[in-house]
């Protein structure tokens, strides 16, 4: 058995050539070892099982083989909310927050109709629903996988007034 700190450090070393390697190592670590960040930072020498270590290192290997961290962890942050994602569904990109910002700038604050075409995981529609309480929002995608995840995210974020269509 090794300490949580040792295992995390091993992942950081393996991922060192990736951009944001330290952050990626932490995301994969906490998603895989069933240890809270609070517990880790209060007890960094807590021992983890070999099964926990193997699970983490499997995720690291998949990341090194090009699988995005969001697909490995099953979630991605966007507009201060966490969204479920999976392979076959586009991962929210930080640049897309600019689209949300611009839409908010253009909004009159009145009752508006907004259509999110190619909604993916629903991040744009949900973020706009969060900010524009009076807007009527429709989200659509040709991918059934994307719509399934978007519906789950709508429920997760409590924005059930968003209409999803194919």
C-alpha positions as CSV (number, residue, x, y, z in Angstrom):
1,X,0.0,0.0,0.0
2,X,1.2,3.5,-0.9
3,X,0.2,6.9,0.4
4,X,-2.3,9.0,-1.6
5,X,0.4,11.6,-2.1
6,X,2.8,9.0,-3.6
7,X,0.2,7.7,-6.0
8,X,-0.9,11.2,-7.1
9,X,2.8,12.1,-7.6
10,X,3.2,9.1,-9.8
11,X,0.4,10.2,-12.0
12,X,1.8,13.7,-12.2
13,X,5.1,12.3,-13.4
14,X,3.4,10.2,-16.0
15,X,1.3,13.1,-17.3
16,X,4.1,15.6,-17.2
17,X,4.2,16.3,-21.0
18,X,0.5,17.2,-21.1
19,X,-0.7,20.8,-20.8
20,X,-2.1,21.4,-17.3
21,X,-0.6,18.0,-16.2
22,X,-0.9,18.7,-12.5
23,X,-4.6,19.6,-12.8
24,X,-5.3,16.6,-15.0
25,X,-3.5,14.3,-12.6
26,X,-5.7,15.6,-9.7
27,X,-8.9,15.4,-11.6
28,X,-8.2,11.8,-12.6
29,X,-7.0,11.0,-9.1
30,X,-10.1,12.2,-7.2
31,X,-12.4,10.7,-9.8
32,X,-10.8,7.3,-9.4
33,X,-9.8,6.7,-5.8
34,X,-12.9,7.5,-3.8
35,X,-11.1,9.9,-1.6
36,X,-12.3,13.5,-1.0
37,X,-10.1,16.4,-1.5
38,X,-10.6,17.4,2.1
39,X,-9.4,14.1,3.3
40,X,-6.4,14.1,1.0
41,X,-5.3,17.6,2.1
42,X,-5.9,16.9,5.8
43,X,-4.2,13.5,5.6
44,X,-1.9,13.3,2.5
45,X,-0.2,10.2,3.9
46,X,-3.4,8.2,4.1
47,X,-2.8,4.8,2.6
48,X,-4.7,3.6,-0.5
49,X,-5.3,0.1,-1.7
50,X,-3.5,-1.4,-4.6
51,X,-6.9,-1.6,-6.3
52,X,-7.3,2.2,-6.0
53,X,-3.8,2.7,-7.3
54,X,-4.5,0.4,-10.3
55,X,-7.8,2.2,-11.1
56,X,-6.0,5.6,-11.1
57,X,-3.1,4.4,-13.2
58,X,-5.5,2.9,-15.7
59,X,-7.2,6.3,-16.1
60,X,-3.8,7.9,-16.5
61,X,-2.9,5.4,-19.2
62,X,-6.1,6.1,-21.0
63,X,-5.4,9.9,-20.8
64,X,-1.9,9.3,-22.2
65,X,-3.6,7.4,-25.1
66,X,-5.6,10.5,-25.9
67,X,-8.9,10.0,-24.1
68,X,-10.1,13.4,-22.8
69,X,-10.2,13.7,-19.0
70,X,-13.8,14.7,-19.2
71,X,-14.7,11.4,-20.7
72,X,-12.7,9.5,-18.1
73,X,-14.2,11.4,-15.1
74,X,-17.7,11.7,-16.7
75,X,-18.0,15.4,-16.0
76,X,-16.8,18.8,-17.1
77,X,-17.2,22.3,-15.5
78,X,-18.8,25.1,-17.5
79,X,-20.2,28.4,-16.3
80,X,-19.7,27.3,-12.6
81,X,-21.8,24.2,-13.1
82,X,-20.8,20.6,-13.5
83,X,-22.1,18.7,-16.5
84,X,-22.2,15.0,-17.2
85,X,-20.4,14.0,-20.4
86,X,-19.6,10.7,-22.1
87,X,-18.0,9.6,-25.4
88,X,-20.1,10.6,-28.3
89,X,-21.1,13.9,-26.7
90,X,-19.1,17.1,-27.2
91,X,-17.2,18.3,-24.2
92,X,-17.9,21.9,-23.2
93,X,-15.0,24.2,-24.1
94,X,-13.9,27.3,-22.1
95,X,-14.2,29.4,-25.3
96,X,-17.9,28.5,-25.5
97,X,-18.5,30.6,-22.3
98,X,-17.9,33.6,-24.6
99,X,-21.0,32.6,-26.5
100,X,-23.0,32.6,-23.3
101,X,-21.5,36.0,-22.3
102,X,-22.4,37.5,-25.7
103,X,-25.9,36.2,-25.5
104,X,-26.4,37.7,-22.1
105,X,-25.1,41.0,-23.4
106,X,-27.6,41.0,-26.2
107,X,-30.5,39.9,-24.0
108,X,-33.2,42.4,-23.3
109,X,-34.2,40.6,-20.1
110,X,-37.7,40.3,-21.5
111,X,-39.4,37.1,-22.5
112,X,-37.2,35.8,-25.3
113,X,-37.0,32.6,-27.3
114,X,-33.6,31.0,-27.5
115,X,-32.7,28.0,-29.6
116,X,-29.5,26.0,-28.9
117,X,-28.8,24.0,-32.1
118,X,-26.3,21.2,-31.5
119,X,-26.8,21.4,-27.8
120,X,-24.3,18.6,-26.9
121,X,-24.5,18.1,-23.1
122,X,-26.8,21.1,-22.8
123,X,-24.3,23.4,-21.3
124,X,-25.2,26.5,-23.3
125,X,-29.0,26.1,-22.9
126,X,-28.7,25.4,-19.1
127,X,-26.3,28.2,-18.5
128,X,-28.7,30.6,-20.3
129,X,-31.7,29.2,-18.4
130,X,-29.7,29.9,-15.2
131,X,-29.1,33.5,-16.1
132,X,-32.3,34.4,-18.1
133,X,-35.2,33.3,-16.0
134,X,-37.8,34.6,-18.4
135,X,-36.4,33.1,-21.6
136,X,-38.1,30.2,-23.4
137,X,-35.2,27.8,-24.3
138,X,-35.2,25.0,-26.9
139,X,-32.3,22.7,-27.3
140,X,-31.8,20.3,-30.2
141,X,-29.2,17.9,-31.4
142,X,-29.1,15.2,-34.1
143,X,-27.3,12.8,-31.6
144,X,-29.6,10.7,-29.4
145,X,-26.6,10.2,-27.0
146,X,-26.2,14.0,-26.7
147,X,-29.9,14.5,-26.1
148,X,-29.9,11.8,-23.4
149,X,-27.0,13.5,-21.6
150,X,-28.5,16.9,-22.1
151,X,-31.8,15.8,-20.5
152,X,-29.9,14.3,-17.5
153,X,-28.0,17.6,-17.1
154,X,-31.2,19.6,-17.3
155,X,-32.6,17.5,-14.4
156,X,-29.3,17.6,-12.5
157,X,-29.2,21.4,-12.7
158,X,-33.0,21.9,-12.0
159,X,-33.7,23.6,-15.3
160,X,-36.7,21.5,-16.4
161,X,-38.3,24.3,-18.5
162,X,-35.8,23.6,-21.3
163,X,-37.4,21.8,-24.2
164,X,-35.3,19.2,-26.0
165,X,-36.0,18.0,-29.5
166,X,-34.3,16.1,-32.3
